[in-house]
Amino acid sequence: MTSSNADFFGHPMGLRTLFLTEMWERMSYYGMRALLVLYMTGAVSAANAGLGMSQLEAQAIYGIYVGMVYFLAVPGGWLADNLLGHQRAVLYGAVVIALGHLTLAVPIESSLFLGLGLVAIGTGLLKSNISTIVGKLYADDDPRRDAGFTIFYMSINIGSMVGFGICGYLGEKVGWHWGFGAAGVGMTLGVLQYVRSRHLLGDAGLKPNVMPEERRSRLNRWAMLVGLLTAVVVLLFGSGVIEVKASVFAENFAYFLTTIAGLYFLYLYAFAGLSAAERKNVLLLFLLFIAAAAFWSGFDQSGGSLNLFARDYTDLNFMGFDMPVSWVQFFNPIYVVLFAPLFAAFWAFLGRRNLDPSLPLKFALGLVFMGLSFLVMLLAVGVALESAPIGLQWLLITYLLQTFGELALSPIGLSAFSRYSPKRYVGQMFGLWFLASAIGGVLAGLLGGEATDGGLQSMSPIFSYMIQYYVGIAVLLVILAYFFRQKPDERRSEGE
Ligand code: PHE
């Protein structure tokens, strides 16, 4: 695939196909997500009528949703590897996501769970598999691979900017369902684009793993059975036949995800027949996993508690124009685009002096930035208690610090998981990386709900608690980083 004449910024043309698909997918994902909690907690009597849910329940639903989106990347990856091939998984995923957003666009209350469920299933099929295809565009020794992933990360942020801008404006200023519809239109454009330019991917991710036909049809039957059972369960919950409180469900979902992850790490460590060196790597990844889950539990507050803080306690009037609440989230992707090159240059600078921090140290740094961001929020809450609304600068600084954390932790996370995983388990370890996001998402919903449940008063204790666990885990990482110091392998990867 690297031989075609035309290229995309010096990269295989297929990268453009994936860039645009991911851009539209993230446009729809973040655009809708920014509106979700605002819609659910909006007053029923408002001109733009919301669902009038409590902030606690709404954020629990938000957490379950974000958790499902990333949890489903695990079976999504498996399906692509074994049955569908990554290219087809992305196609099906994109179509299902578009259908999900278009369902949400139907202005009735009952469209909510069906729409969210479809988006979660579709994203499970798309999100991790599209990154896998990016990797497959390059030969193993192609030096452009990392740059390719950097360009791809830009598509994520350009997409979310467009999403916040368009869906946020339409949803808040015209009507919630117009915003959701815009996300559906965006994803549909992504589908059309993908279908038209999919041939540029060549055979990257085209075929699933080779296996005897008989085994494939057996797996197929199992997959259909599990899929069917899941659909029934989702329908029973979604339609209200089985009634559960979202916050109770979210809590159990968090336990469920943590247990799966814990058992899987335990299996790898103790029962998978790994060598001592491989087991040490598994331990390293386990640490990074905990750090990542903690990090995302703060990061995903953007769609939950920080979104509500922007709505209820922040002055969003800008030269006479009342800015949509969701536009505040615009700043994360802007900061990413602005500061990603600086961060990369900084690591390279340190690398040249042999001072490049180890992986655990970078993750610790990410957590420290996350802690600082909530320290700023603590101050902001203090100011708001005196007199609300407060200025926008508080949230802008909060998001800046969170973005610094993201840049220290997120871009290297995936590559760390691909590099240090025992070879036979790489695909599944990618799944684990997304499982960390899933746990983070559910926790974000639970913590955010508790934070805003009692107005400003309840925020300080929760935010303080979060700061404590970010710092606690960061300190643990720094101490343990010492034990992973002499790893020649790691030095090499860090220099890239
Ligand atoms: N902004 C990133 C994205 O949407 C955040 C993220 C990183 C999500 C890693 C999941 C996993 O892709």
Residues whose N, C-alpha, C, O or C-beta is under 5 A from the ligand:
A	BS01	LIG	I156 S410 S437
